Amino acid sequence: MLTKVYGGAVAGVEATTITIEVNMDTGIGYHLVGLPDSAIKESCFRIAAALKNNQFSMPGRKITINMAPADMRKEGSAFDLTIAMGILVASGQIEAPDIGRYLIMGELSLDGQLQPIRGALPIAIQARDEGFLGFFLPMQNAAEAAVVDGLAVFGIKRLSEITAHFGGEAVTPAVCEVTSDTGQSEPALDFSDVKGQESIKRCMEIAAAGGHNIIMIGPPGSGKTMLAKRLAGILPPMTAAEALETTKIHSVAGKLRGGGLMVRRPFRSPHHTVSNVALVGGGSYPQPGEISMAHNGVLFLDELPEFRRDVLEVLRQPLEDREVTISRAKFTVTYPSSFMLVASMNPSPAGHFLESGAGGSSEMQRYMGRISGPLLDRIDIHIEVTPVPFEKLSETRKSESSREIRDRVSRARALQALRFEECERINYNAQMTSREIAAHCKLGGTSLQLLRAAMDKLGFSARAYDRILKVARTIADLHGSENIDPEHIAEAIQYRSLDREGWRG
């Protein structure tokens, strides 16, 4: 008897429906074909034990299982439940005439309990798009799959529950309550806790309003990490599309931990010993890296010069294209990676600004030389952070809260949304290309002269010129100004600290 049961496989952040064909024939043997990996090949032992421990048996016949499409590599243990159900139906141990209308996934323990799988959300989206009635999967993944409208999601804890369902005992579909406005809850880390550093807070507000990358240079204890960790709290709430895309990435990586739709923007802070594969993604069976896990959120790189140079250089292309493509001999996957880069560093190996007269300037330049010029050019805002004076530390008055700053940031982002509503893949100022810069960053005579003088004196690159215009456009948006005025250009120029004399060799 031939039975077809359906599962799903994930490549990148998209899913493909996999047909599990189970055929029973005379003879003895267990044959699994269709490019399965080792974890799938080992499934026969888990399935046999799970069936026996749930009052079923592995048929003593020739079992041929094909995973179609047969030329696509399949990986992972998530097909255990799919194959087990195919065997039970094909051997006549259960009756399930409508099993082909459902998609079934899950890893089996030897006692029949189900373990969580990766990529449940993109698989559920694909199941809905292909017209399946429902999706059976482990209870731990039910919340993320239930985000998908128009698909009945059945979270189950063990094999006996799904067999009972097809025997007439209905399983209640999981329900996910999606929060539409995620910006009302207060962030755990608030800017009101930061003493002093008003100019740095201003930089962080500008960076958040325009989605700009930022680097902070200052001695230990000046508050760089404290400020960076609070940046995600002043970003606008994620839209429904952003939340869904971000959740898909974390689902594929297996990092949702039983949660549903992600409502907070991600904040990722890898250690400086991270490898380039861990940062951008990859491996024999590619998985998302830190830059994709930070999609629609913040990637914080503390002590930037301490990262290996080859690790930092792989950031250059994703910072421009906002996606990373991983190529292998037989396939290519693409992960979105539209993130805000926030970096911090000490000005020298000693940790402090050094006097130029004692060779300190050259030592600072050597330390800065660990970071390539092309990477620094892709960072819009450079700002020096100085230690907070005692008078500020001893103040009892709280400063502006993250909610107040976020309200201004949201208003500026709303202006940008209207400006770029007809532009594909551009949502805020930092994403502008040369065409949008020419259209939306026009300068008057005084502003143009000011920028020309700064370019001549400081020797900015063409990319730095574009960065200044983008930041100036954001400053104007925060002020509600349609035009970029000289004060906006002047403020944007001062946020290119690393292009000043003394920092460069």
C-alpha positions in Angstrom: 0.0 0.0 0.0 1.3 3.5 -0.9 0.6 6.5 1.3 1.7 10.1 0.9 2.3 12.3 4.0 3.6 15.9 3.8 6.3 17.8 5.7 8.4 20.8 5.0 12.1 21.8 4.6 13.6 25.3 5.0 16.3 26.8 2.7 17.3 30.3 3.9 14.1 31.8 5.3 11.7 30.1 2.8 10.1 26.7 3.0 9.5 23.9 0.5 6.8 21.3 0.9 8.3 17.8 1.1 6.2 14.7 0.1 7.0 11.6 2.1 5.9 8.6 0.0 5.7 5.3 2.0 5.2 2.1 0.2 4.7 -1.4 1.8 5.7 -4.4 -0.3 6.4 -8.1 0.2 9.8 -8.9 1.7 11.8 -7.4 4.5 13.8 -4.2 4.6 13.8 -0.5 5.3 14.9 1.7 2.4 15.0 5.5 2.8 15.8 7.5 -0.4 15.6 11.2 -1.5 18.9 12.6 -0.3 18.4 12.3 3.5 21.2 13.3 5.8 22.5 11.2 8.7 19.9 12.5 11.2 17.0 11.4 8.9 18.7 8.0 8.2 18.9 7.3 11.9 15.1 8.1 12.3 14.2 4.4 11.7 15.6 3.5 15.2 13.7 6.4 16.9 10.5 5.6 15.0 10.7 1.9 15.8 11.1 2.5 19.5 8.4 5.2 19.6 5.9 3.0 17.8 6.5 0.0 20.2 6.2 2.3 23.2 2.8 3.5 22.0 1.2 0.2 21.3 2.1 0.1 17.6 4.7 -1.9 15.8 7.2 -1.5 13.0 5.8 -3.7 10.1 7.9 -6.7 9.2 7.7 -6.0 5.5 9.7 -4.2 2.9 9.3 -0.5 3.6 10.4 2.0 0.9 10.3 5.7 1.8 10.9 8.4 -0.7 11.4 12.1 0.2 10.3 14.1 -2.8 11.7 16.2 -4.5 14.4 13.5 -4.5 17.1 15.9 -5.8 16.9 18.3 -2.9 19.0 17.7 0.2 16.9 17.0 3.4 18.4 17.5 6.8 17.4 17.3 10.5 15.3 15.1 12.7 12.0 17.0 12.1 10.7 14.4 9.7 10.4 11.7 12.3 6.7 12.2 12.9 6.0 12.6 9.2 7.6 9.2 8.4 6.1 7.5 11.4 2.6 8.5 10.4 3.2 7.4 6.8 4.3 4.0 8.1 1.2 3.6 10.4 -1.2 4.5 7.6 0.6 2.5 4.9 0.6 -0.6 7.2 -3.1 -0.2 8.1 -2.5 0.3 11.8 -4.5 3.5 11.7 -7.1 4.9 9.3 -6.5 8.4 8.1 -8.0 9.0 4.7 -7.6 12.8 4.9 -4.0 12.8 6.2 -2.9 14.3 2.9 -4.7 17.5 3.7 -2.4 18.2 6.7 1.3 18.9 7.1 3.0 17.0 9.8 6.4 17.7 11.4 8.2 16.7 14.7 11.2 14.9 16.2 10.3 11.8 18.1 11.8 10.7 21.4 12.0 6.9 22.1 8.9 7.1 24.2 6.9 9.0 21.6 7.2 12.5 23.0 7.9 15.3 20.6 10.9 17.6 20.6 10.8 21.1 19.0 11.8 21.7 15.4 13.4 24.7 13.6 11.7 26.8 10.9 8.1 26.1 12.0 6.9 29.6 11.0 8.1 29.6 7.3 6.8 26.0 7.0 3.4 27.1 8.3 3.3 30.0 5.8 4.1 27.7 3.0 1.5 25.2 4.1 -1.2 28.0 4.2 -0.1 29.2 0.7 -0.4 25.7 -0.7 -3.9 25.2 0.8 -3.3 22.7 3.6 -6.1 22.5 6.2 -3.8 22.2 9.2 -0.3 21.7 10.6 0.6 19.1 13.3 3.8 20.0 15.1 5.3 19.9 18.6 3.6 21.9 21.2 6.8 24.0 21.8 6.5 25.4 18.2 2.7 25.9 18.2 2.8 29.6 19.2 5.1 30.7 16.4 3.1 28.7 13.7 -0.2 30.0 15.1 0.9 33.5 13.9 -0.2 32.4 10.4 -3.8 33.2 9.6 -5.9 30.8 7.6 -4.2 27.6 8.9 -5.3 25.4 11.7 -2.2 24.7 13.9 -2.3 21.7 16.2 0.3 21.6 18.9 0.8 18.1 20.2 3.1 16.6 22.9 3.3 13.0 21.8 2.7 10.5 19.0 -0.5 9.1 20.7 -2.2 12.5 20.4 -2.0 12.7 16.6 -3.1 9.1 16.2 -6.0 9.7 18.5 -7.0 12.7 16.5 -7.3 10.7 13.3 -9.2 8.1 15.3 -11.8 10.7 16.2 -10.5 12.5 19.3 -10.0 16.1 18.1 -7.0 18.1 19.1 -7.8 21.8 19.8 -6.0 24.2 17.4 -3.5 26.6 19.0 -4.4 30.3 19.0 -1.9 33.2 19.0 -2.9 36.6 20.1 -0.8 39.0 18.0 -0.1 42.4 19.6 -0.6 45.1 16.9 1.0 48.0 18.8 4.3 46.9 20.3 5.6 50.3 21.2 3.4 50.9 24.3 5.5 48.7 26.7 8.4 50.4 28.3 11.9 49.0 27.5 13.8 47.2 30.3 16.8 49.6 29.8 15.8 53.3 29.8 17.8 56.4 28.7 16.6 58.1 31.9 19.1 56.0 33.8 22.0 57.6 31.9 23.7 60.5 33.7 25.0 63.3 31.5 26.2 62.5 28.0 23.5 64.7 26.4 25.5 65.1 23.2 25.8 61.3 22.9 22.1 60.9 23.5 21.5 63.3 20.7 23.7 61.2 18.4 21.8 58.1 19.4 18.5 59.8 18.7 19.7 60.9 15.2 21.0 57.4 14.5 17.6 55.8 15.5 15.6 58.4 13.6 17.4 57.7 10.3 18.6 54.1 10.8 22.2 55.2 10.7 25.3 53.2 11.8 27.2 54.7 14.6 30.6 54.3 16.3 31.5 55.7 19.8 35.1 56.3 20.7 36.0 56.8 24.4 37.8 55.6 27.4 36.5 52.7 29.7 33.7 53.7 32.0 32.5 56.6 29.8 29.1 54.9 29.2 29.5 53.5 25.6 28.0 50.1 26.3 25.3 51.5 28.6 24.2 53.8 25.8 24.3 51.2 23.1 22.2 48.7 25.1 19.4 51.4 25.3 19.3 52.2 21.6 16.8 49.5 20.7 14.4 51.0 23.2 14.1 54.2 21.2 13.5 52.6 17.9 9.9 52.8 16.5 7.7 49.7 17.0 8.1 47.1 14.3 5.5 46.9 11.6 3.6 43.7 11.1 5.7 42.9 8.1 9.0 43.5 10.0 7.8 41.5 12.9 6.9 38.5 10.7 10.2 38.6 8.8 12.2 38.9 12.0 10.3 36.0 13.6 11.0 33.8 10.5 14.7 34.3 10.9 14.7 33.4 14.6 12.4 30.5 13.9 14.9 29.1 11.3 17.7 29.5 13.8 15.6 27.8 16.5 15.9 30.8 18.9 12.2 31.5 19.6 12.0 29.3 22.6 8.3 28.7 22.4 7.3 32.3 21.8 5.0 33.6 19.1 5.5 36.7 17.0 8.5 38.8 18.1 7.3 42.2 19.3 10.6 43.8 20.3 13.4 44.7 18.0 16.4 42.3 18.4 19.6 43.4 20.0 22.6 41.2 19.3 26.0 41.7 20.9 28.5 39.0 19.8 31.9 38.7 21.6 35.0 39.9 19.8 36.2 36.3 19.4 33.3 35.5 17.0 34.2 33.8 13.7 33.1 35.2 10.3 30.8 32.2 9.8 29.1 32.9 13.1 28.7 36.6 12.3 27.4 36.4 8.7 26.0 32.8 8.7 27.0 29.7 6.9 28.2 26.2 7.7 27.8 22.9 5.9 24.1 23.4 6.3 23.8 27.2 6.3 22.2 28.9 9.3 21.6 32.6 9.9 24.4 34.5 11.5 24.4 37.3 14.0 23.8 40.0 11.4 20.7 38.2 10.3 19.5 37.6 13.8 19.8 41.4 14.2 17.6 42.0 11.2 15.3 45.1 11.9 17.2 45.7 15.1 20.6 46.5 16.5 24.0 44.7 16.1 26.4 45.9 18.8 30.1 45.3 18.3 31.9 46.3 21.5 35.7 47.0 21.3 35.6 47.0 17.5 39.4 46.9 16.9 39.6 43.7 18.9 37.6 41.8 16.3 39.7 39.9 13.7 40.1 42.0 10.6 38.7 39.2 8.3 35.6 39.1 10.5 35.0 42.8 10.2 35.6 42.9 6.4 32.7 40.4 5.8 30.4 43.1 7.1 31.1 45.5 4.2 28.8 43.9 1.7 25.8 43.2 4.0 26.0 46.8 5.3 25.4 48.0 1.7 23.0 45.4 0.3 21.1 44.7 3.6 21.2 40.9 2.8 23.8 38.2 2.8 24.1 35.4 0.2 25.8 32.2 1.1 26.8 30.0 -1.8 27.6 26.3 -1.9 28.3 24.0 -4.8 24.7 22.8 -5.2 22.6 25.7 -3.7 22.5 29.3 -2.6 20.6 30.8 0.3 20.0 34.5 1.1 19.3 35.9 4.5 18.0 39.4 5.1 20.3 41.5 7.3 19.0 45.1 7.5 20.4 46.1 10.9 21.8 49.2 12.6 25.4 48.7 13.4 26.5 50.2 16.7 30.2 49.9 17.5 32.3 51.1 20.4 36.1 51.3 20.9 38.8 52.7 23.1 40.9 55.4 21.5 44.1 53.4 22.2 45.3 50.0 23.5 45.8 51.7 26.9 42.1 52.6 26.8 42.5 56.4 27.0 43.2 59.4 24.7 47.0 59.9 24.5 48.9 63.1 24.2 50.1 63.7 20.6 53.5 65.1 21.8 54.6 61.8 23.2 53.9 59.7 20.2 50.4 59.1 21.4 48.8 60.3 18.1 50.7 57.7 16.1 49.8 55.0 18.6 46.1 55.9 18.3 46.4 55.8 14.5 48.0 52.4 14.6 45.1 51.1 16.9 42.6 52.7 14.5 44.4 51.0 11.6 43.0 47.7 12.7 39.7 48.9 11.2 39.7 49.4 7.4 38.8 52.7 5.9 36.0 51.2 3.7 34.3 49.8 6.8 34.6 53.2 8.6 33.2 54.9 5.6 30.0 52.8 5.9 29.5 54.1 9.4 27.5 57.3 9.2 28.1 58.8 12.7 31.5 58.9 14.5 31.4 60.5 18.0 33.9 60.8 20.8 32.6 59.9 24.3 34.2 61.6 27.3 33.9 60.5 30.9 31.0 61.9 32.9 32.0 64.6 35.4 31.2 64.2 39.1 28.6 66.9 39.0 26.5 65.0 36.5 27.0 61.7 38.2 25.7 63.1 41.5 22.6 64.6 40.1 19.3 63.2 41.4 17.2 64.6 38.6 16.4 62.0 35.9 17.0 62.8 32.3 14.7 62.3 29.4 13.1 58.8 29.1 13.3 56.4 26.2 9.6 56.9 25.6 10.0 60.7 25.0 12.9 60.1 22.7 11.1 57.3 20.8 8.1 59.6 20.2 10.4 62.1 18.3 12.1 59.2 16.5 8.7 57.8 15.4 7.6 61.2 14.1 10.8 61.5 12.0 10.4 57.9 10.7 6.8 58.8 9.7 8.0 61.6 7.6 10.5 59.3 5.9 7.8 56.6 5.3 5.8 59.2 3.4 8.9 60.3 1.5 9.9 56.8 0.4 6.4 55.2 0.0 7.0 54.7 -3.7 10.6 53.6 -3.3 11.2 49.9 -3.2 13.3 48.6 -0.3 13.9 52.0 1.1 12.2 52.8 4.4 14.4 55.4 6.1 17.2 57.9 5.3 20.2 55.6 5.9 19.0 53.4 3.0 18.9 56.1 0.4 20.9 55.5 -2.8 22.5 58.2 -4.9 19.3 58.8 -6.7 17.3 59.5 -3.5 20.1 61.6 -2.1 20.0 63.8 -5.2 16.2 64.1 -5.0 15.8 64.7 -1.2 19.0 66.2 0.0 19.2 69.4 -2.1 21.3 72.1 -0.5 20.9 75.9 -0.6 23.9 78.2 -1.3 25.1 78.6 2.3 24.7 74.9 3.1 26.5 74.0 -0.1 29.4 76.3 0.7 29.7 75.0 4.2 29.9 71.4 3.0 32.4 72.3 0.3 34.7 74.0 2.8 34.5 70.9 5.1 35.2 68.5 2.2 38.3 70.6 1.1 39.7 70.9 4.7 39.0 67.4 5.9 39.4 65.4 2.7 36.2 63.5 3.0 35.6 60.6 0.6 32.6 60.5 -1.8 31.0 57.9 0.5 31.5 60.2 3.5 29.9 63.0 1.5 26.8 60.9 1.0 26.8 60.0 4.7 26.8 63.6 5.8 23.9 64.4 3.5 21.9 61.5 4.9 22.6 62.5 8.5 21.7 66.1 7.7 18.4 65.0 6.2 17.6 63.1 9.4 18.5 66.1 11.6 16.1 68.2 9.4 13.4 65.5 9.8 13.8 65.6 13.6 13.3 69.4 13.4 10.3 69.0 11.1 12.1 71.0 8.4 11.5 70.3 4.7 14.8 71.9 3.8 18.3 71.0 4.9 19.6 74.2 6.6 23.2 75.2 7.3 22.9 74.2 11.0 21.8 70.8 10.0 24.9 70.4 7.7 27.1 71.8 10.5 25.9 69.3 13.0 26.2 66.4 10.5 29.8 67.4 9.8 30.8 67.2 13.4 29.7 63.6 13.5 32.6 62.5 11.3 35.2 62.5 14.2 37.4 59.8 12.6 37.9 61.9 9.5 39.6 64.7 11.5 43.3 65.4 11.5 45.0 63.3 14.3 42.9 60.2 13.8 44.1 59.3 10.3 47.6 58.4 9.4 
